[in-house]
Amino acid sequence: MTLNIEQYMTDIGQRARKASRAMAKADSAAKNRALMLIAAAIRRDADTLRAANQQDLAAARANGLSDAMLDRLTLSDKAIATMAEGLEQIVALPDPIGEISNMKYRPTGIQVGQMRVPLGVIGIIYEARPNVTVDAAGLCIKSGNATILRGGSEAIHCNQALAKLVKEGLTGAGLPQDAVQVVETTDRAAVGALITMTEYVDVIVPRGGKGLIERLIKESKVPMIKHLDGICHVYIDDKADLQKALDIAFNAKCHRYGTCNTMETLLVARAIAADVLPKLAELYRAKEVELRGDAESRQILAGYPLLKEAVEEDWSTEYLAPILAVKIVADMDEAIEHINTYSSQHTDAIITEDYTRAMRFLREVDSASVMVNASTRFADGFEYGLGAEIGISNDKLHARGPVGLEGLTSLKYVVLGQGQVRQ
Amino acid sequence: MTLNIEQYMTDIGQRARKASRAMAKADSAAKNRALMLIAAAIRRDADTLRAANQQDLAAARANGLSDAMLDRLTLSDKAIATMAEGLEQIVALPDPIGEISNMKYRPTGIQVGQMRVPLGVIGIIYEARPNVTVDAAGLCIKSGNATILRGGSEAIHCNQALAKLVKEGLTGAGLPQDAVQVVETTDRAAVGALITMTEYVDVIVPRGGKGLIERLIKESKVPMIKHLDGICHVYIDDKADLQKALDIAFNAKCHRYGTCNTMETLLVARAIAADVLPKLAELYRAKEVELRGDAESRQILAGYPLLKEAVEEDWSTEYLAPILAVKIVADMDEAIEHINTYSSQHTDAIITEDYTRAMRFLREVDSASVMVNASTRFADGFEYGLGAEIGISNDKLHARGPVGLEGLTSLKYVVLGQGQVRQ
């Protein structure tokens, strides 16, 4: 069986590599036409998609999946409409491929610059949500890449139905069907093959829980665009504007609990702590947020109904829940030291009106997104103006932070000469 | 013993990580001052350096190293002067760190842009040449990184003497000594530790022969900026200017045989082959270049004294010698197909006066450098205007092509707000 899977995946890889060459040459009009055709087909076949989704949901219920999982798996009318609109938004984005920049003449007379090109073949590994199939396919098509999609086994019927519509759109626009392939087996060996086929896959984008990503990091031979977790900080400086501090610290924690850009640790300057913490506690109390404080903050917060002691582990925990670690620091230096030690290098913010501290925080905090006087919840491809997001990277090589179309591209050097030779 | 090496390397890694934080904050003046001090110390201690080099050379002779290796190991007066001048050239380059670009207001009122930051800790693994110690240290200092240098065991005395001067310069400029560390053991286990310490090392730049790189690719857990080989092509189109074709095809092969940007395979359009090949053969003949041709080119080249039959293996061989593979192709499509199949994605060039073909070649050839009417020998950091080069990358993620200061940096997002929260 596993041998067959390997052969099956190699075949998919070879087809993807071949399709990627055609996609790299495809002009903007053809790529946009494919996206429009897919959007139209999704609207036209909404009933079929819902029926496929019902099959998945029935199997999921039979397998006893949690309500949260069933919720993520459900393809509502709104989700179907959003998928189609998402594709139309990608159409509206400028085509990144072929863009030439920085063409400069050198003393030898050659002209040197860079051209933006696709990465080649992108493997996407994701869990329940079927909309990722269409979102990821759309971004990969627009950026001239071929893609291999490996969705969760729970969504297999829905993903296959969507894949059919994607292929219809590609064919209608004269692009190779194999530019988007959905792995049609739920065998886990398929993932193992996908992340080790370095000759056919250029990059893997995993989207899912920490367990999935950790396993992939251990086993993958193909480079990944990924983040493991989001342990995001807000530091309230003693030169902070109190209202901004309250607004942002509340929003960063309570706007949504389950997202990777949610604040998990609040750092407060000692000089302002007795003023700001009680006011913040009132806001958190209304949302029943549990506070896990160090000794000093617990003194200030005494009487807060959901107050616990923070232990060492709390500083490196991503709660994804109405829980917040709280720590008093002497000053910004201690805050930066704490962040650079415990942060997952995702997103960290300072609240201050002090110019020099703001500039130093921006420079010295070593995270993918560093903010002044703004909620960490803004760390998002759409909010940053990238148009759409294939994932978020906490790594430093290649793309960092929210990854949009450009993160799926690379730059090659182009040299224009008139017969020059090296002396 | 190996356990001790591991502890020794972990200690180096921890020091480097700590130093990298200080280097990331260091201002341009301090970094430039360190470089100037190192340059002055190298000139001052030229005698000491030569003495250390004599120790290495004596040991190398005793170990029976080849003349070529001895030549690469020798630190001549000129090499010493060039090292010092190289540092001064790096001083003259603009500091890439802290540069903020693309700050744009979003509809929410936040301003989003990117800041250039160091990668962190760079591991450099190289063979004989001692000048790499100083060149690499200079580039890493200027780009705000800490670096761990692991040179060849043949050059250990010279590298240690150079490291002492580098540390003197760092200290003199108020920068941490540990920003540049030379691994002081020749035990191979040190390399094994260096390429797997993902918590302390952010990227490895290997510089050496194919054997070294292949071994590192297999074992490294840390991402690498590297190229394995340079199988570079020149395609002479039937719309080529004959003189440009002769100049470039001669220069690309014969300017230097041992470099990675040297042409290894020549592709010639059928329609022009009978005209251009005999003229080229005259030039190659003077340099005693062996030609390995396909059946068709051998007919045209009949009588050339160093003519052999090209076998399949020749199309993917990097000769690094006065040997050239030659193949006749029907047209540019066949040339591109051949290049995208056999090229090592290093550097490939077309010679043509046809505008549409030139543009298509640039877009469709999937290599780090793609050229029109210029010698492949131009693929080089200095020739491209990067100022200096730490290596060349054939990979698509992160840096591609010649890698200068910018390739040792990353971009993080910076967000400037006025108290904005996510709605």
Chai-1 contact restraints between the chains, C-beta under 6 A:
chainA,res_idxA,chainB,res_idxB,connection_type,confidence,min_distance_angstrom,max_distance_angstrom,comment,restraint_id
A,K25,B,E364,contact,1.0,0.0,6.0,A-B,restraint_1
A,R106,B,G385,contact,1.0,0.0,6.0,A-B,restraint_2
A,I110,B,A374,contact,1.0,0.0,6.0,A-B,restraint_3
A,I110,B,F378,contact,1.0,0.0,6.0,A-B,restraint_4
A,V112,B,Y384,contact,1.0,0.0,6.0,A-B,restraint_5
A,L119,B,K396,contact,1.0,0.0,6.0,A-B,restraint_6
A,P223,B,L397,contact,1.0,0.0,6.0,A-B,restraint_7
A,K244,B,G419,contact,1.0,0.0,6.0,A-B,restraint_8
A,D247,B,G419,contact,1.0,0.0,6.0,A-B,restraint_9
A,D247,B,V421,contact,1.0,0.0,6.0,A-B,restraint_10
A,I248,B,V421,contact,1.0,0.0,6.0,A-B,restraint_11
A,N251,B,V421,contact,1.0,0.0,6.0,A-B,restraint_12
A,N251,B,R422,contact,1.0,0.0,6.0,A-B,restraint_13
A,H255,B,R422,contact,1.0,0.0,6.0,A-B,restraint_14
A,L362,B,V414,contact,1.0,0.0,6.0,A-B,restraint_15
A,E364,B,K25,contact,1.0,0.0,6.0,A-B,restraint_16
A,A368,B,K412,contact,1.0,0.0,6.0,A-B,restraint_17
A,S369,B,Y413,contact,1.0,0.0,6.0,A-B,restraint_18
A,V370,B,V414,contact,1.0,0.0,6.0,A-B,restraint_19
A,M371,B,V415,contact,1.0,0.0,6.0,A-B,restraint_20
A,V372,B,L416,contact,1.0,0.0,6.0,A-B,restraint_21
A,N373,B,G417,contact,1.0,0.0,6.0,A-B,restraint_22
A,N373,B,Q418,contact,1.0,0.0,6.0,A-B,restraint_23
A,N373,B,G419,contact,1.0,0.0,6.0,A-B,restraint_24
A,A374,B,I110,contact,1.0,0.0,6.0,A-B,restraint_25
A,A374,B,V415,contact,1.0,0.0,6.0,A-B,restraint_26
A,A374,B,G417,contact,1.0,0.0,6.0,A-B,restraint_27
A,A374,B,Q420,contact,1.0,0.0,6.0,A-B,restraint_28
A,S375,B,V421,contact,1.0,0.0,6.0,A-B,restraint_29
A,S375,B,R422,contact,1.0,0.0,6.0,A-B,restraint_30
A,R377,B,R422,contact,1.0,0.0,6.0,A-B,restraint_31
A,F378,B,I110,contact,1.0,0.0,6.0,A-B,restraint_32
A,F378,B,V415,contact,1.0,0.0,6.0,A-B,restraint_33
A,F378,B,R422,contact,1.0,0.0,6.0,A-B,restraint_34
A,Y384,B,V112,contact,1.0,0.0,6.0,A-B,restraint_35
A,G385,B,R106,contact,1.0,0.0,6.0,A-B,restraint_36
A,K396,B,L119,contact,1.0,0.0,6.0,A-B,restraint_37
A,K396,B,D202,contact,1.0,0.0,6.0,A-B,restraint_38
A,K396,B,S410,contact,1.0,0.0,6.0,A-B,restraint_39
A,L397,B,P223,contact,1.0,0.0,6.0,A-B,restraint_40
A,L397,B,H398,contact,1.0,0.0,6.0,A-B,restraint_41
A,H398,B,L397,contact,1.0,0.0,6.0,A-B,restraint_42
A,H398,B,H398,contact,1.0,0.0,6.0,A-B,restraint_43
A,R400,B,S410,contact,1.0,0.0,6.0,A-B,restraint_44
A,R400,B,K412,contact,1.0,0.0,6.0,A-B,restraint_45
A,G401,B,Y413,contact,1.0,0.0,6.0,A-B,restraint_46
A,S410,B,K396,contact,1.0,0.0,6.0,A-B,restraint_47
A,S410,B,R400,contact,1.0,0.0,6.0,A-B,restraint_48
A,K412,B,A368,contact,1.0,0.0,6.0,A-B,restraint_49
A,K412,B,R400,contact,1.0,0.0,6.0,A-B,restraint_50
A,Y413,B,S369,contact,1.0,0.0,6.0,A-B,restraint_51
A,Y413,B,G401,contact,1.0,0.0,6.0,A-B,restraint_52
A,V414,B,L362,contact,1.0,0.0,6.0,A-B,restraint_53
A,V414,B,V370,contact,1.0,0.0,6.0,A-B,restraint_54
A,V415,B,M371,contact,1.0,0.0,6.0,A-B,restraint_55
A,V415,B,A374,contact,1.0,0.0,6.0,A-B,restraint_56
A,L416,B,V372,contact,1.0,0.0,6.0,A-B,restraint_57
A,G417,B,N373,contact,1.0,0.0,6.0,A-B,restraint_58
A,G417,B,A374,contact,1.0,0.0,6.0,A-B,restraint_59
A,Q418,B,N373,contact,1.0,0.0,6.0,A-B,restraint_60
A,G419,B,K244,contact,1.0,0.0,6.0,A-B,restraint_61
A,G419,B,D247,contact,1.0,0.0,6.0,A-B,restraint_62
A,G419,B,N373,contact,1.0,0.0,6.0,A-B,restraint_63
A,Q420,B,A374,contact,1.0,0.0,6.0,A-B,restraint_64
A,V421,B,D247,contact,1.0,0.0,6.0,A-B,restraint_65
A,V421,B,I248,contact,1.0,0.0,6.0,A-B,restraint_66
A,V421,B,N251,contact,1.0,0.0,6.0,A-B,restraint_67
A,V421,B,S375,contact,1.0,0.0,6.0,A-B,restraint_68
A,R422,B,N251,contact,1.0,0.0,6.0,A-B,restraint_69
A,R422,B,H255,contact,1.0,0.0,6.0,A-B,restraint_70
A,R422,B,S375,contact,1.0,0.0,6.0,A-B,restraint_71
A,R422,B,R377,contact,1.0,0.0,6.0,A-B,restraint_72
A,R422,B,F378,contact,1.0,0.0,6.0,A-B,restraint_73
